Amino acid sequence: MSETEQAVDAAAEEEAAAEGTVAVADDVEAEPAHVTPEDPVAAIEEEVQAEAIPVPMAAPARQANILLCERGHRTVAVWSTPSACHARPTRSGPECGRQLYPIGELPEQVQKALNPLKASKKASKG
């Protein structure tokens, strides 16, 4: 650079300093004072998550299972799955005690026992 170019650059820097701005050299890129991320929504979400108070999650909802025995006694199980039917056909009689099956996966013999008329119609058609 010649002396005149250097003098012009020095004068420009003095003017910029007087105005409150900073002159930047040609080979250095100027960066804004506040750098924003590429995705402003993500930045806001990160700030909110950082300020959020942790809240305990609610327990997942339980689903009741409906079980049937060969005699048609229904059992609703929420917390565990019983293996034997605890229904009492009479108030003072013993428990049924038969094996329980999920209502959607009844074996063929149990379906026949629960609805013999429907089972006989299926047998006559097939």
C-alpha positions in Angstrom: 0.0 0.0 0.0 1.2 3.5 -0.7 1.4 6.3 1.8 -1.8 7.9 0.5 -3.8 4.7 0.9 -2.5 4.3 4.4 -3.5 7.9 5.2 -7.0 7.3 3.8 -7.4 4.2 5.9 -6.2 6.0 9.0 -8.6 8.8 8.4 -11.5 6.4 7.9 -10.6 4.7 11.2 -10.5 8.0 13.0 -13.9 8.9 11.6 -15.4 5.6 12.5 -14.0 5.9 16.1 -15.6 9.3 16.4 -19.0 7.9 15.2 -18.8 5.0 17.6 -18.4 2.3 14.9 -15.4 0.1 14.3 -13.8 -0.2 10.9 -13.0 -3.7 9.8 -10.1 -4.7 7.6 -11.0 -6.2 4.2 -9.5 -9.6 4.9 -11.5 -10.1 8.2 -15.2 -10.8 8.1 -17.4 -8.8 10.4 -19.5 -10.8 12.9 -22.7 -9.4 14.3 -22.7 -8.6 18.0 -25.5 -11.2 18.7 -25.0 -14.4 16.8 -28.3 -16.2 16.2 -28.5 -19.9 15.6 -29.8 -21.2 12.3 -33.0 -22.4 13.9 -34.5 -19.8 16.3 -37.3 -22.2 17.3 -34.8 -24.8 18.5 -32.9 -22.1 20.5 -36.1 -21.0 22.2 -37.1 -24.6 23.0 -33.6 -25.2 24.6 -34.0 -22.1 26.7 -37.5 -23.2 27.9 -36.2 -26.7 28.7 -33.3 -25.3 30.6 -35.7 -23.1 32.7 -38.4 -25.8 33.1 -39.0 -27.3 36.5 -38.9 -31.1 36.3 -42.3 -32.7 36.9 -42.7 -36.4 37.7 -44.4 -38.3 35.0 -47.7 -40.0 35.6 -47.7 -43.8 35.7 -48.8 -45.3 32.4 -52.5 -46.3 32.2 -53.2 -49.9 33.0 -55.4 -52.0 30.7 -57.8 -54.5 32.2 -57.7 -58.1 30.8 -60.9 -60.0 30.5 -60.5 -63.8 31.0 -63.1 -66.6 30.6 -63.3 -70.1 32.0 -65.1 -73.0 30.3 -68.3 -72.4 32.1 -68.4 -68.7 31.0 -67.4 -67.1 34.2 -65.8 -63.7 33.5 -62.8 -62.5 35.4 -61.3 -59.0 35.0 -57.6 -58.7 35.9 -55.9 -55.4 36.1 -52.7 -56.0 38.1 -52.0 -59.7 37.7 -53.2 -62.6 35.6 -54.8 -65.4 37.6 -54.5 -68.9 36.3 -57.6 -70.4 37.9 -61.2 -69.2 38.0 -62.2 -67.9 41.4 -65.9 -67.5 40.6 -68.4 -69.1 43.1 -71.6 -70.3 41.2 -73.4 -70.5 44.6 -72.8 -68.4 47.6 -71.8 -71.2 49.9 -70.3 -73.5 47.2 -66.6 -74.0 46.2 -64.8 -71.9 43.7 -65.0 -72.9 40.0 -61.2 -73.6 39.8 -61.1 -74.1 36.0 -58.4 -72.7 33.8 -58.8 -69.1 32.5 -58.3 -68.0 28.9 -58.0 -64.5 27.4 -61.3 -63.5 25.8 -59.8 -62.9 22.4 -57.9 -66.2 22.2 -60.4 -68.8 23.3 -59.6 -72.4 22.3 -62.2 -74.1 20.1 -63.3 -76.5 22.9 -64.1 -73.5 25.2 -66.0 -71.7 22.4 -68.1 -74.8 21.9 -68.8 -75.1 25.6 -69.8 -71.4 25.9 -72.1 -71.3 22.8 -73.1 -74.8 21.7 -75.8 -73.5 19.3 -73.3 -71.3 17.4 -70.7 -74.1 17.4 -73.3 -76.5 15.8 -74.2 -74.0 13.1 -70.5 -73.6 12.2 -70.1 -77.4 12.1 -73.1 -77.7 9.8 -71.8 -75.1 7.4 -68.3 -76.3 7.2 
